[in-house]
Amino acid sequence: MRIGSMPGTVEISSAVSISPSHAVALCMFYPGTPVTLDMEIGMIPPDSIVFSPDLGIVLLIFNQEIFQEYQIPSDHLPGIGETLRIIGQELYGTVTVDGTIVEQYPDGSVLLASELREGLMGAAAFDDNGRFVGIITGTIQPEFQFPENTDKEYLVLYPSQIWYMWAQLAIQSEEYSGQQPFGVTALSSISLTRNRPSGIQLVSVTESSTAWNIGLRPGDLITHINNIPVYHPETLRGLLILSEDTLEARILTRNQERIILIPPCN
């Protein structure tokens, strides 16, 4: 992916195809910035772009099927000690390295010990089963976690388990545009420490709505759905739209935890 910045300069980042007509990439540019994909068939600009500054990624949309190969994002969350294969794109070709997960942060991002190479920004990470499990978002020097390696940098991975639902909804937005509202206004609540959990914070709940009737109230923090950590409102919306089964939500309110069952909304 080539991103036009200042006159005469171009920034390079990887984009990952997730359908014949869609690709995901890092949110490294502003709306209106010239963006093209450098492919074997030529330089192709997306027909439209869906931004998610909250998630830090974008969806590139093409009106025609241009990707012969693609990988659907997985909801698998890789664990500490797991080895991932990272494939990115530098100026003159692909770059591939292996990385081992050494830490998972409260916001869901993952830290990888790996060789650092050019072309890894926006690179795709795959597990041993070939599942597309996330995108590389940058590097970090975590001196607090690893004081013995203060001069070492690590790759930061944003797992697709956090954003795959948003991507599905963006792709299928027209099909689900008539979905009945659940009845909540929510935002991401990301903790920087392990003393307080991250989750989806409910700002308001409409009285007599589905959310109200099952017991959700303003101030509730949804930390897990079906035992999977959740961090963004789009994950909740996606599960409500796409799930055909009852969902089990873990709720934290004033340090008291409870379980609420969310019936299918279809």
BATIPA-979580 format. One record per residue (C-alpha): residue number from 0; residue in three letters; chain; x, y, z. Coordinates in pm, 1 decimal. Example, Ala and Ser with C-alpha at 12.3 -4.5 7.8 and 13.67 -1.06 7.14 Angstrom:
keba  fike  vexdren  X  Y  Z
0  ALA  A  1230.0  -450.0  780.0
1  SER  A  1367.0  -106.0  714.0
This chain:
keba  fike  vexdren  X  Y  Z
0  MET  A  0.0  0.0  0.0
1  ARG  A  142.5  339.4  -105.2
2  ILE  A  29.3  642.3  93.5
3  GLY  A  85.8  988.1  -48.6
4  SER  A  214.5  1224.6  218.8
5  MET  A  420.9  1535.0  149.1
6  PRO  A  483.8  1622.7  -217.3
7  GLY  A  747.8  1395.6  -363.0
8  THR  A  735.6  1137.6  -80.5
9  VAL  A  542.2  813.5  -40.1
10  GLU  A  494.8  601.6  273.3
11  ILE  A  475.8  224.2  241.2
12  SER  A  260.4  -10.7  450.4
13  SER  A  120.3  -359.8  409.7
14  ALA  A  -245.9  -431.9  332.0
15  VAL  A  -403.8  -774.6  381.6
16  SER  A  -683.7  -902.3  155.9
17  ILE  A  -972.7  -1054.5  353.7
18  SER  A  -1215.9  -1106.8  63.4
19  PRO  A  -1196.1  -1081.7  -316.8
20  SER  A  -1287.6  -712.1  -286.7
21  HIS  A  -1165.7  -600.6  58.9
22  ALA  A  -836.4  -546.9  238.2
23  VAL  A  -746.1  -424.7  585.4
24  ALA  A  -456.6  -193.2  669.3
25  LEU  A  -332.8  33.5  944.6
26  CYS  A  -507.6  366.0  991.4
27  MET  A  -192.3  559.7  896.0
28  PHE  A  -351.9  836.1  693.2
29  TYR  A  -633.7  1088.6  692.9
30  PRO  A  -949.7  1076.8  480.6
31  GLY  A  -873.9  1217.9  138.3
32  THR  A  -509.5  1108.7  141.5
33  PRO  A  -407.3  945.0  -190.7
34  VAL  A  -381.9  567.4  -136.1
35  THR  A  -307.5  294.7  -390.9
36  LEU  A  -229.6  -74.6  -380.4
37  ASP  A  81.5  -175.2  -571.6
38  MET  A  -17.8  -506.7  -733.2
39  GLU  A  107.3  -720.8  -1020.7
40  ILE  A  -178.6  -588.8  -1232.9
41  GLY  A  -79.6  -229.4  -1159.9
42  MET  A  -147.5  54.1  -915.3
43  ILE  A  -509.3  31.6  -798.9
44  PRO  A  -681.7  288.9  -575.9
45  PRO  A  -966.6  169.0  -351.7
46  ASP  A  -1315.5  277.5  -454.2
47  SER  A  -1398.1  361.4  -93.5
48  ILE  A  -1241.5  341.0  252.2
49  VAL  A  -1405.8  270.7  589.5
50  PHE  A  -1209.9  419.8  879.6
51  SER  A  -1211.6  298.2  1239.0
52  PRO  A  -985.1  535.4  1435.6
53  ASP  A  -1097.5  359.3  1754.2
54  LEU  A  -954.8  30.1  1625.8
55  GLY  A  -666.3  190.2  1438.7
56  ILE  A  -738.8  12.5  1110.0
57  VAL  A  -911.4  82.3  779.6
58  LEU  A  -1104.0  -131.8  532.0
59  LEU  A  -1017.0  -74.4  165.9
60  ILE  A  -1315.9  -150.3  -57.4
61  PHE  A  -1299.4  -226.7  -430.2
62  ASN  A  -1605.8  -248.0  -653.0
63  GLN  A  -1456.4  -540.4  -843.5
64  GLU  A  -1296.0  -864.0  -729.4
65  ILE  A  -922.5  -791.5  -755.3
66  PHE  A  -774.1  -1039.7  -505.0
67  GLN  A  -726.1  -1394.1  -628.7
68  GLU  A  -610.2  -1500.2  -282.7
69  TYR  A  -734.9  -1374.9  53.3
70  GLN  A  -755.2  -1480.9  416.5
71  ILE  A  -1058.2  -1433.0  641.2
72  PRO  A  -953.8  -1293.7  983.9
73  SER  A  -965.5  -1552.7  1261.2
74  ASP  A  -1122.8  -1512.6  1604.7
75  HIS  A  -838.7  -1718.8  1756.6
76  LEU  A  -643.3  -1527.9  2020.9
77  PRO  A  -283.2  -1657.4  2028.4
78  GLY  A  -134.4  -1717.8  2372.7
79  ILE  A  197.3  -1648.2  2540.4
80  GLY  A  473.1  -1873.3  2407.0
81  GLU  A  298.7  -1927.9  2072.6
82  THR  A  507.2  -1875.4  1758.2
83  LEU  A  363.1  -1672.7  1470.3
84  ARG  A  474.8  -1627.4  1110.6
85  ILE  A  473.0  -1258.3  1010.8
86  ILE  A  452.4  -1162.4  643.9
87  GLY  A  487.7  -802.0  533.2
88  GLN  A  568.3  -605.1  220.4
89  GLU  A  872.9  -386.4  174.7
90  LEU  A  952.5  -174.6  -129.6
91  TYR  A  1103.4  -452.7  -340.8
92  GLY  A  927.0  -765.6  -218.5
93  THR  A  782.2  -958.7  72.1
94  VAL  A  953.2  -998.4  408.1
95  THR  A  889.0  -1294.4  640.9
96  VAL  A  997.7  -1339.3  1003.6
97  ASP  A  890.9  -1554.1  1298.3
98  GLY  A  794.1  -1410.8  1635.6
99  THR  A  714.7  -1554.2  1978.4
100  ILE  A  445.0  -1403.4  2197.3
101  VAL  A  591.1  -1284.9  2528.5
102  GLU  A  317.4  -1062.6  2671.8
103  GLN  A  -49.4  -972.8  2636.6
104  TYR  A  -154.8  -624.1  2740.2
105  PRO  A  -483.4  -528.6  2910.3
106  ASP  A  -607.1  -363.5  2590.5
107  GLY  A  -580.8  -695.8  2403.6
108  SER  A  -264.7  -615.8  2207.5
109  VAL  A  14.9  -872.1  2204.1
110  LEU  A  393.0  -833.3  2228.2
111  LEU  A  620.4  -1041.3  2003.9
112  ALA  A  991.9  -1109.8  2035.5
113  SER  A  1110.0  -1112.5  1675.6
114  GLU  A  1368.4  -994.2  1430.7
115  LEU  A  1290.5  -637.0  1329.1
116  ARG  A  1287.7  -572.0  955.3
117  GLU  A  1167.7  -301.9  719.0
118  GLY  A  821.2  -367.4  579.3
119  LEU  A  655.8  -508.8  892.8
120  MET  A  412.8  -222.5  955.8
121  GLY  A  66.7  -356.5  880.3
122  ALA  A  211.1  -704.0  823.2
123  ALA  A  -13.1  -1008.1  867.2
124  ALA  A  54.1  -1265.3  1139.8
125  PHE  A  -39.5  -1632.6  1101.0
126  ASP  A  -34.6  -1914.8  1356.1
127  ASP  A  86.2  -2271.2  1303.5
128  ASN  A  -254.3  -2366.7  1162.7
129  GLY  A  -238.1  -2095.3  897.6
130  ARG  A  -500.3  -1875.6  1064.1
131  PHE  A  -473.9  -1499.3  1009.7
132  VAL  A  -456.0  -1384.2  1371.8
133  GLY  A  -360.6  -1017.4  1356.1
134  ILE  A  -177.5  -715.2  1217.1
135  ILE  A  154.2  -567.7  1329.3
136  THR  A  92.3  -211.9  1448.9
137  GLY  A  437.5  -100.0  1558.1
138  THR  A  733.3  -157.4  1787.6
139  ILE  A  780.7  -91.0  2158.2
140  GLN  A  1058.8  -98.4  2415.4
141  PRO  A  888.2  -232.5  2730.8
142  GLU  A  1155.5  -166.2  2993.3
143  PHE  A  914.0  -231.4  3282.7
144  GLN  A  820.1  -585.7  3176.8
145  PHE  A  1168.4  -684.6  3059.0
146  PRO  A  1427.8  -474.4  3249.2
147  GLU  A  1705.3  -714.2  3147.3
148  ASN  A  1651.7  -615.2  2782.0
149  THR  A  1612.3  -238.3  2802.0
150  ASP  A  1781.2  -195.0  2464.4
151  LYS  A  1556.3  -446.3  2284.9
152  GLU  A  1244.5  -357.2  2086.8
153  TYR  A  946.6  -584.6  2034.0
154  LEU  A  672.6  -599.5  1772.1
155  VAL  A  317.6  -509.7  1875.1
156  LEU  A  39.2  -725.3  1730.7
157  TYR  A  -327.1  -619.8  1721.8
158  PRO  A  -513.4  -953.8  1718.9
159  SER  A  -788.1  -1001.2  1460.8
160  GLN  A  -1003.9  -1143.2  1740.9
161  ILE  A  -1052.3  -779.2  1845.2
162  TRP  A  -1142.2  -636.7  1503.8
163  TYR  A  -1262.5  -921.5  1278.3
164  MET  A  -1625.2  -856.1  1372.8
165  TRP  A  -1592.3  -490.6  1271.3
166  ALA  A  -1449.9  -600.1  935.5
167  GLN  A  -1738.6  -841.3  877.1
168  LEU  A  -1993.5  -572.6  955.9
169  ALA  A  -1821.4  -319.8  730.5
170  ILE  A  -1828.5  -570.7  445.0
171  GLN  A  -2192.8  -666.3  503.6
172  SER  A  -2327.1  -329.1  620.4
173  GLU  A  -2602.1  -303.4  360.2
174  GLU  A  -2733.2  -652.1  432.6
175  TYR  A  -2770.6  -575.0  803.5
176  SER  A  -2879.7  -211.6  780.1
177  GLY  A  -3232.5  -298.8  893.2
178  GLN  A  -3128.5  -458.5  1221.0
179  GLN  A  -3336.7  -352.6  1522.5
180  PRO  A  -3138.9  -144.1  1776.4
181  PHE  A  -3025.8  -325.1  2090.8
182  GLY  A  -3072.9  -14.7  2305.0
183  VAL  A  -2730.6  87.9  2432.9
184  THR  A  -2479.4  362.5  2378.3
185  ALA  A  -2131.7  231.0  2453.0
186  LEU  A  -1763.5  313.9  2425.6
187  SER  A  -1432.6  135.3  2469.8
188  SER  A  -1287.9  137.5  2819.6
189  ILE  A  -921.4  42.8  2792.9
190  SER  A  -726.0  -6.6  3114.6
191  LEU  A  -351.8  51.0  3120.7
192  THR  A  -303.4  -180.8  3420.1
193  ARG  A  -414.8  -529.0  3519.0
194  ASN  A  -578.2  -393.9  3836.2
195  ARG  A  -882.0  -279.6  3637.8
196  PRO  A  -1026.3  -478.5  3346.8
197  SER  A  -1085.3  -338.9  2999.5
198  GLY  A  -1417.5  -380.9  2823.4
199  ILE  A  -1721.8  -217.9  2666.5
200  GLN  A  -1859.1  58.4  2889.4
201  LEU  A  -2233.5  121.8  2869.1
202  VAL  A  -2296.4  496.1  2874.1
203  SER  A  -2674.6  474.1  2842.6
204  VAL  A  -2943.5  206.4  2812.4
205  THR  A  -3283.1  283.0  2661.1
206  GLU  A  -3570.5  187.9  2888.8
207  SER  A  -3789.3  -99.4  2761.5
208  SER  A  -3523.8  -193.3  2503.4
209  THR  A  -3388.3  -546.0  2473.5
210  ALA  A  -3077.2  -442.3  2665.5
211  TRP  A  -3285.4  -291.2  2946.4
212  ASN  A  -3518.0  -590.3  2970.6
213  ILE  A  -3232.8  -839.6  3015.5
214  GLY  A  -3085.9  -630.3  3298.3
215  LEU  A  -2818.0  -408.2  3144.4
216  ARG  A  -2782.0  -61.9  3298.3
217  PRO  A  -2569.6  251.5  3246.4
218  GLY  A  -2228.3  207.9  3405.6
219  ASP  A  -2207.4  -164.7  3333.0
220  LEU  A  -1876.3  -284.1  3190.4
221  ILE  A  -1901.0  -583.4  2956.2
222  THR  A  -1565.7  -762.2  2991.8
223  HIS  A  -1637.1  -1095.7  2816.3
224  ILE  A  -1890.3  -1243.3  2575.1
225  ASN  A  -1895.7  -1622.4  2557.9
226  ASN  A  -1574.9  -1617.1  2767.9
227  ILE  A  -1394.8  -1407.0  2502.4
228  PRO  A  -1252.4  -1069.3  2617.4
229  VAL  A  -1420.1  -778.4  2438.9
230  TYR  A  -1293.8  -423.1  2408.1
231  HIS  A  -1493.1  -238.1  2141.9
232  PRO  A  -1864.0  -162.8  2087.3
233  GLU  A  -1838.7  -292.0  1728.4
234  THR  A  -1765.1  -638.1  1868.5
235  LEU  A  -2090.2  -630.6  2064.6
236  ARG  A  -2282.8  -500.3  1765.0
237  GLY  A  -2130.5  -765.4  1541.0
238  LEU  A  -2215.7  -1048.7  1776.9
239  LEU  A  -2571.8  -923.2  1813.8
240  ILE  A  -2618.7  -912.2  1437.9
241  LEU  A  -2432.9  -1224.2  1333.9
242  SER  A  -2499.0  -1467.1  1619.5
243  GLU  A  -2791.9  -1707.6  1600.2
244  ASP  A  -2745.3  -1834.5  1957.3
245  THR  A  -2786.5  -1691.3  2304.7
246  LEU  A  -2477.0  -1499.5  2417.7
247  GLU  A  -2336.4  -1510.7  2770.2
248  ALA  A  -2202.5  -1171.7  2877.9
249  ARG  A  -1984.1  -1116.8  3183.8
250  ILE  A  -2069.2  -782.3  3344.1
251  LEU  A  -1874.9  -580.8  3601.1
252  THR  A  -2054.3  -310.2  3800.8
253  ARG  A  -1888.1  -143.0  4098.9
254  ASN  A  -1652.8  -441.1  4139.1
255  GLN  A  -1944.3  -684.8  4141.2
256  GLU  A  -1951.6  -940.8  3860.6
257  ARG  A  -2263.7  -1103.6  3715.9
258  ILE  A  -2365.6  -1301.7  3409.8
259  ILE  A  -2636.5  -1184.5  3168.0
260  LEU  A  -2778.2  -1392.1  2884.3
261  ILE  A  -2841.2  -1201.3  2560.0
262  PRO  A  -3101.4  -1369.1  2335.2
263  PRO  A  -3055.9  -1379.1  1955.4
264  CYS  A  -3160.8  -1051.3  1796.7
265  ASN  A  -3232.9  -1195.8  1449.6
